[in-house]
Amino acid sequence: MSRIEEEKGGYHGYHGRRPILFSSVSNIVDEDAHYQRMKQLALCYTHPNLIRAKKPIIKAGQLGLESACSIINPGVLYKNNQFHLLCRGEPQETVWYGDFLAHQSTPFWCTLNPDLTIKKSFPLRYLELPANSRPEDWRLFEYKGKLYSNHSVYQLLDHQPYRIRSRPGISEINLDNKTINLCCLLEPPFKAFAEEKNWSFFVHEDSLMCLYSFDPYILLKVDLESGKTEKILEVNLDYEWYEQGKFIGNSSNIVSWDKDHYILFIHDFLDPKYEPRNRTYLQYGVLISKKTLLPTHVIPKPLQMGGEEKGRHPGVHYTTALINKEDGLYTFYGQADSHIGVMIFNKNTLNQLFAQHKIKRRSKILPTRLKNMAQWLWKNTAKTMTSKEIKGKSVVPRITIN
């Protein structure tokens, strides 16, 4: 949930596209009526066999005083037949009232038993942080044999006038020492907004990539050593969608779905008229080609939506991690800004839904980005081909919507 108000050029980190508030629509839509209409569209309520299971797994206060208020928004990896979570613990409610420096959030490392109960847990400690800063909402990924987290870092820039900003941070995790070390704060390779967050990271062909935004679709390459980013691709997508005019934000990191695709969850929300913290989040599914790195399928109806979660803000069902296993797609989420839950999707049903919503219309790829993408694809293709294979051949990368 953003704590940065609208500024020139951007709103809540969603790259210049401000969500439409119901109270600003010419024919004012009743909040409850709009919620009920979206609930009728939500596939978790209407599509049989989509959800195999849904359950809370960690409750506020379960990990001690540093989680007394909340334990939420986990990053997750699955290794050695175990789920490993990096969760956000909050000791007090002050962060939801705007005082983000009164208390630091605590990163908790948790390993789960096969029945998804906690096997062990411990807090990780930062040895050093920038002044007047607060990291939170840790995701997880592995890169070149090391364990990392991508997360938000909020910083107080000035008291008079009061100015804060958010930047994506990358931190390296040392489980033996129970420490987490901030490696860098990232900037986009263009003018940044006051709030930059929810970049979705993944490793592709030995390169660290991130999806900066889904609409417009902007893909970045990240150099961890220098902390610099490079724009690889920018696309104005053309796809079917319900409730046009809303923003679309990234939810989870990007993970492998099958031999040809990655999978990503994205979100929209219903912005209530009276309680801004209790947004109703709606989660959608996307498949991305491993060949072109462009979206191939978008399910235009919510796979899941909030509104009935138990906790501080019932509208908040925020998917933060996907784990693709043989028995289902495990989606871990922050529940009502209070607890952590998991929802397990039927993969066969998801594949049937994706098959019905293939992107057929060609998207508009900005010409200035075609060259960058072609060069990047050429370099990575060449790495996997011998000189004999390349000799005498014209290998020209093609950028198309599958």
C-alpha positions as CSV (number, residue, x, y, z in Angstrom):
1,M,0.0,0.0,0.0
2,S,1.5,3.3,-1.0
3,R,2.3,6.1,1.4
4,I,3.4,8.6,-1.3
5,E,0.8,11.0,-2.5
6,E,0.4,12.1,-6.1
7,E,3.3,14.1,-7.5
8,K,4.1,15.4,-11.0
9,G,4.6,12.6,-13.5
10,G,3.4,9.7,-11.4
11,Y,0.9,8.3,-8.9
12,H,1.6,5.6,-6.3
13,G,4.4,4.1,-8.4
14,Y,2.2,3.1,-11.3
15,H,4.1,5.0,-13.9
16,G,1.9,8.0,-14.6
17,R,-1.5,6.2,-14.8
18,R,-3.6,7.2,-11.9
19,P,-6.3,4.8,-10.9
20,I,-9.9,6.0,-11.4
21,L,-11.6,6.7,-8.1
22,F,-15.3,5.8,-8.1
23,S,-16.2,9.2,-6.7
24,S,-14.6,10.9,-9.8
25,V,-16.6,8.9,-12.3
26,S,-19.4,10.9,-14.0
27,N,-22.1,8.4,-13.2
28,I,-21.0,7.6,-9.6
29,V,-21.0,3.8,-9.1
30,D,-21.9,2.6,-5.7
31,E,-19.0,0.9,-4.0
32,D,-20.9,-2.2,-3.0
33,A,-22.5,-2.6,-6.4
34,H,-19.2,-2.3,-8.1
35,Y,-17.7,-4.9,-5.7
36,Q,-20.6,-7.3,-6.4
37,R,-20.2,-6.9,-10.2
38,M,-16.4,-7.7,-10.0
39,K,-17.2,-10.6,-7.7
40,Q,-19.5,-12.0,-10.4
41,L,-16.6,-11.9,-12.8
42,A,-14.0,-13.3,-10.4
43,L,-13.1,-16.8,-11.5
44,C,-12.4,-18.0,-7.9
45,Y,-16.1,-17.7,-7.3
46,T,-17.5,-18.8,-10.7
47,H,-15.1,-21.3,-12.2
48,P,-15.3,-24.9,-10.9
49,N,-12.1,-26.7,-10.0
50,L,-9.9,-23.6,-10.2
51,I,-8.9,-23.5,-6.5
52,R,-7.6,-26.7,-4.9
53,A,-7.1,-25.2,-1.5
54,K,-6.8,-22.0,0.5
55,K,-5.6,-21.7,4.0
56,P,-3.8,-19.2,6.4
57,I,-0.3,-20.4,7.3
58,I,1.2,-17.7,9.6
59,K,-0.8,-15.4,11.8
60,A,0.1,-12.0,13.3
61,G,2.0,-12.4,16.5
62,Q,3.0,-16.0,15.8
63,L,6.7,-15.1,15.4
64,G,6.9,-12.9,18.5
65,L,6.8,-9.2,19.3
66,E,8.3,-8.1,16.0
67,S,5.3,-9.6,14.3
68,A,2.7,-8.6,16.9
69,C,0.8,-6.3,14.5
70,S,1.3,-8.2,11.2
71,I,3.3,-10.9,9.4
72,I,2.6,-10.4,5.7
73,N,3.8,-10.3,2.0
74,P,6.2,-13.2,1.8
75,G,8.8,-13.9,-0.9
76,V,9.1,-17.7,-1.4
77,L,11.5,-20.2,-2.8
78,Y,11.1,-24.0,-3.0
79,K,14.4,-25.9,-2.4
80,N,15.2,-29.3,-1.1
81,N,11.5,-30.2,-1.0
82,Q,10.8,-27.4,1.4
83,F,9.1,-24.0,1.2
84,H,11.3,-21.1,2.4
85,L,9.6,-17.8,3.1
86,L,11.0,-14.3,3.7
87,C,8.2,-12.4,5.5
88,R,7.5,-8.9,6.6
89,G,6.9,-8.5,10.4
90,E,5.4,-5.3,11.8
91,P,5.4,-4.6,15.6
92,Q,3.0,-1.7,15.6
93,E,0.3,-0.1,13.5
94,T,2.1,3.2,13.0
95,V,3.1,2.4,9.4
96,W,-0.5,2.3,8.3
97,Y,-1.1,5.7,9.7
98,G,1.8,7.3,7.7
99,D,4.6,7.2,10.3
100,F,6.9,4.8,8.4
101,L,10.0,5.6,10.5
102,A,8.5,5.0,13.9
103,H,9.3,1.3,13.7
104,Q,11.3,-0.8,11.3
105,S,9.7,-3.8,9.7
106,T,11.6,-7.1,10.4
107,P,12.5,-9.7,7.7
108,F,11.6,-13.1,9.0
109,W,13.1,-16.3,7.4
110,C,10.7,-19.2,7.7
111,T,11.0,-22.9,6.6
112,L,7.7,-24.8,6.4
113,N,6.8,-28.4,7.1
114,P,5.1,-30.5,4.4
115,D,1.7,-29.6,5.9
116,L,2.7,-25.9,5.6
117,T,3.1,-25.3,9.3
118,I,6.3,-23.5,10.5
119,K,9.3,-25.8,10.9
120,K,11.7,-23.1,11.9
121,S,12.0,-19.3,11.8
122,F,14.4,-16.5,12.7
123,P,14.8,-12.8,12.0
124,L,17.4,-11.4,9.6
125,R,19.3,-8.3,10.5
126,Y,20.6,-5.5,8.4
127,L,24.1,-4.5,9.3
128,E,23.7,-1.0,7.7
129,L,21.0,1.0,6.0
130,P,20.9,4.5,4.6
131,A,19.8,7.2,7.0
132,N,16.0,7.7,7.4
133,S,15.1,4.6,5.3
134,R,12.9,1.7,5.7
135,P,13.1,-1.6,3.6
136,E,10.0,-3.8,3.4
137,D,8.1,-6.4,1.3
138,W,10.9,-8.7,0.5
139,R,10.7,-11.0,-2.6
140,L,13.2,-13.8,-3.3
141,F,15.3,-15.0,-6.2
142,E,18.6,-16.8,-6.8
143,Y,21.3,-15.5,-9.1
144,K,24.7,-17.0,-9.9
145,G,24.6,-19.2,-6.8
146,K,23.6,-16.5,-4.3
147,L,20.4,-15.7,-2.5
148,Y,18.9,-12.3,-3.0
149,S,15.8,-10.3,-2.2
150,N,14.3,-7.5,-4.3
151,H,12.2,-5.2,-2.1
152,S,11.0,-1.6,-1.5
153,V,13.1,1.0,0.3
154,Y,11.3,4.1,1.5
155,Q,13.4,7.2,2.3
156,L,12.7,10.4,4.0
157,L,14.2,13.1,1.8
158,D,13.1,16.3,3.7
159,H,11.1,17.3,6.6
160,Q,10.2,20.8,5.3
161,P,8.4,20.2,3.1
162,Y,7.8,16.6,4.0
163,R,9.1,14.5,1.1
164,I,9.6,10.8,0.8
165,R,10.4,8.4,-2.1
166,S,10.6,4.7,-2.7
167,R,13.2,2.8,-4.7
168,P,13.6,-0.9,-5.4
169,G,16.5,-2.4,-3.4
170,I,18.5,-5.6,-3.9
171,S,19.8,-7.3,-0.8
172,E,22.0,-10.4,-0.4
173,I,21.0,-12.9,2.2
174,N,23.4,-14.9,4.4
175,L,21.4,-17.5,6.2
176,D,24.5,-18.8,8.2
177,N,25.0,-15.4,9.7
178,K,21.3,-14.5,9.7
179,T,22.0,-11.2,8.0
180,I,20.7,-9.3,5.0
181,N,22.9,-6.8,3.2
182,L,21.7,-4.0,1.0
183,C,23.7,-4.2,-2.2
184,C,22.1,-1.3,-4.2
185,L,19.2,0.9,-4.8
186,L,18.0,0.8,-8.4
187,E,17.0,3.6,-10.7
188,P,15.2,3.2,-14.0
189,P,17.2,4.2,-17.1
190,F,14.8,7.1,-17.6
191,K,13.2,9.8,-15.3
192,A,12.0,8.1,-12.2
193,F,8.8,8.7,-10.3
194,A,8.7,9.5,-6.6
195,E,7.6,6.0,-5.9
196,E,9.3,3.2,-7.8
197,K,8.2,-0.3,-6.5
198,N,6.9,-3.7,-7.5
199,W,9.5,-4.4,-10.2
200,S,9.2,-8.2,-11.0
201,F,12.5,-10.0,-11.2
202,F,13.6,-13.2,-13.0
203,V,16.7,-14.8,-14.5
204,H,16.7,-15.4,-18.2
205,E,19.7,-16.9,-20.1
206,D,22.0,-16.1,-17.2
207,S,20.9,-12.4,-17.2
208,L,19.1,-10.7,-14.4
209,M,15.9,-9.2,-15.8
210,C,13.0,-7.3,-14.4
211,L,9.6,-6.3,-15.6
212,Y,9.4,-2.6,-14.7
213,S,5.7,-2.2,-15.6
214,F,3.1,-4.3,-17.4
215,D,1.2,-1.4,-19.0
216,P,3.2,-0.1,-20.8
217,Y,5.2,-3.3,-20.9
218,I,8.8,-2.2,-20.1
219,L,11.5,-4.8,-19.6
220,L,14.9,-3.9,-18.0
221,K,18.2,-5.7,-17.7
222,V,19.9,-5.3,-14.3
223,D,23.7,-5.3,-13.6
224,L,24.1,-6.1,-10.0
225,E,27.7,-5.2,-9.8
226,S,27.2,-1.6,-11.0
227,G,23.6,-1.3,-9.8
228,K,22.6,0.0,-13.3
229,T,19.6,-0.8,-15.4
230,E,19.1,-0.9,-19.2
231,K,15.8,-0.8,-21.1
232,I,15.6,-3.8,-23.3
233,L,12.0,-3.6,-24.6
234,E,9.0,-1.3,-24.4
235,V,5.6,-2.3,-25.8
236,N,2.1,-0.9,-25.8
237,L,0.1,-4.0,-25.4
238,D,-3.3,-4.6,-27.0
239,Y,-5.3,-7.2,-25.1
240,E,-8.7,-8.0,-23.8
241,W,-9.5,-6.5,-20.3
242,Y,-12.4,-5.9,-18.0
243,E,-13.0,-2.4,-16.4
244,Q,-10.8,-0.5,-18.9
245,G,-9.2,2.6,-17.6
246,K,-7.6,1.2,-14.4
247,F,-3.9,0.8,-13.9
248,I,-2.2,-2.6,-13.9
249,G,0.6,-3.3,-11.4
250,N,3.0,-6.2,-11.0
251,S,2.3,-8.5,-8.0
252,S,4.8,-11.4,-8.0
253,N,8.3,-12.1,-9.3
254,I,8.3,-14.0,-12.6
255,V,8.7,-17.8,-12.5
256,S,8.8,-20.7,-15.0
257,W,5.5,-22.2,-16.0
258,D,6.4,-24.7,-18.8
259,K,9.2,-25.1,-21.3
260,D,7.9,-22.2,-23.4
261,H,6.5,-19.7,-20.9
262,Y,7.0,-17.8,-17.7
263,I,4.1,-17.0,-15.4
264,L,3.3,-13.7,-13.6
265,F,0.5,-12.4,-11.5
266,I,-0.6,-8.8,-11.9
267,H,-3.2,-6.8,-10.1
268,D,-5.8,-4.1,-10.2
269,F,-7.8,-2.7,-7.2
270,L,-11.1,-1.2,-6.3
271,D,-10.3,2.1,-4.5
272,P,-12.9,2.6,-1.8
273,K,-14.5,6.0,-1.1
274,Y,-14.0,6.2,2.6
275,E,-11.1,3.9,3.7
276,P,-8.1,4.2,1.4
277,R,-6.1,1.5,3.1
278,N,-8.8,-1.1,2.5
279,R,-8.4,-1.4,-1.2
280,T,-9.9,-4.5,-2.8
281,Y,-7.2,-6.2,-4.8
282,L,-7.9,-8.3,-7.9
283,Q,-5.2,-10.7,-9.1
284,Y,-4.8,-11.8,-12.8
285,G,-2.6,-14.3,-14.6
286,V,-0.2,-13.7,-17.5
287,L,2.0,-16.0,-19.5
288,I,5.2,-14.6,-21.1
289,S,7.1,-16.3,-24.0
290,K,10.6,-17.5,-23.0
291,K,11.6,-16.8,-26.6
292,T,10.5,-13.2,-27.1
293,L,9.9,-12.2,-23.5
294,L,6.6,-10.8,-24.6
295,P,3.1,-11.7,-23.1
296,T,1.3,-14.4,-25.0
297,H,-1.8,-15.0,-22.8
298,V,-3.7,-12.7,-20.4
299,I,-6.7,-14.0,-18.4
300,P,-8.9,-10.8,-18.3
301,K,-11.0,-11.8,-15.4
302,P,-9.7,-11.9,-11.8
303,L,-8.4,-15.2,-10.7
304,Q,-8.8,-14.1,-7.1
305,M,-10.0,-10.9,-5.3
306,G,-10.1,-9.6,-1.8
307,G,-13.0,-8.4,0.2
308,E,-13.6,-11.2,2.6
309,E,-10.1,-11.7,4.1
310,K,-9.9,-11.9,7.9
311,G,-7.8,-9.1,9.4
312,R,-7.1,-5.3,9.5
313,H,-8.1,-4.6,5.9
314,P,-10.4,-7.3,4.4
315,G,-10.0,-6.1,0.9
316,V,-6.3,-6.8,0.8
317,H,-5.5,-10.2,-0.9
318,Y,-2.0,-9.4,-2.3
319,T,-0.2,-12.2,-4.1
320,T,3.5,-11.8,-3.6
321,A,5.0,-15.2,-4.7
322,L,4.3,-18.0,-7.1
323,I,5.7,-21.5,-6.7
324,N,5.0,-23.9,-9.6
325,K,4.9,-27.5,-8.5
326,E,3.5,-30.7,-10.1
327,D,0.5,-30.7,-7.8
328,G,-0.5,-27.1,-8.4
329,L,0.5,-23.4,-8.6
330,Y,1.1,-22.3,-5.0
331,T,0.3,-18.6,-4.6
332,F,1.4,-17.0,-1.4
333,Y,-0.2,-13.8,-0.3
334,G,-0.5,-11.1,2.3
335,Q,-3.9,-11.5,4.0
336,A,-5.7,-8.3,5.1
337,D,-2.4,-6.6,6.0
338,S,-2.4,-9.0,9.0
339,H,-1.5,-12.6,8.1
340,I,0.0,-14.9,5.4
341,G,-2.0,-17.3,3.4
342,V,-1.5,-19.7,0.5
343,M,-3.9,-20.5,-2.3
344,I,-3.3,-23.6,-4.6
345,F,-4.5,-23.4,-8.2
346,N,-5.4,-26.3,-10.4
347,K,-2.8,-26.2,-13.2
348,N,-5.0,-28.0,-15.7
349,T,-7.8,-25.5,-15.2
350,L,-5.3,-22.6,-15.5
351,N,-4.0,-23.9,-18.8
352,Q,-7.6,-24.2,-20.1
353,L,-8.2,-20.6,-19.1
354,F,-4.9,-19.4,-20.7
355,A,-5.8,-21.3,-23.9
356,Q,-9.0,-19.2,-24.2
357,H,-7.2,-15.9,-23.9
358,K,-4.3,-15.9,-26.2
359,I,-3.1,-12.5,-27.4
360,K,-4.0,-12.5,-31.1
361,R,-3.7,-8.9,-32.0
362,R,-0.2,-7.6,-32.7
363,S,1.0,-5.1,-30.1
364,K,2.7,-1.9,-30.9
365,I,6.4,-2.2,-30.3
366,L,8.2,1.1,-30.0
367,P,10.7,1.3,-32.9
368,T,13.5,2.7,-30.8
369,R,13.4,-0.5,-28.7
370,L,13.5,-3.0,-31.5
371,K,17.2,-2.5,-32.0
372,N,18.0,-2.9,-28.3
373,M,16.0,-6.1,-28.0
374,A,17.5,-7.6,-31.2
375,Q,21.0,-6.9,-30.1
376,W,20.4,-8.4,-26.7
377,L,18.8,-11.5,-28.2
378,W,21.6,-11.8,-30.6
379,K,24.3,-11.7,-27.9
380,N,22.5,-14.3,-25.8
381,T,21.8,-16.5,-28.8
382,A,25.4,-16.3,-29.9
383,K,26.5,-17.5,-26.4
384,T,24.8,-20.8,-26.9
385,M,26.0,-21.4,-30.5
386,T,29.4,-22.5,-31.7
387,S,31.2,-20.6,-34.4
388,K,30.6,-23.5,-36.7
389,E,26.8,-23.2,-36.2
390,I,26.9,-19.5,-36.8
391,K,29.1,-19.6,-39.8
392,G,27.2,-19.2,-43.0
393,K,23.9,-18.6,-41.3
394,S,21.9,-15.4,-40.9
395,V,20.6,-15.5,-37.4
396,V,18.1,-12.6,-37.1
397,P,16.1,-12.4,-33.9
398,R,12.4,-12.0,-34.5
399,I,10.2,-10.0,-32.1
400,T,6.6,-11.1,-32.4
401,I,3.6,-11.9,-30.3
402,N,3.2,-15.7,-30.3
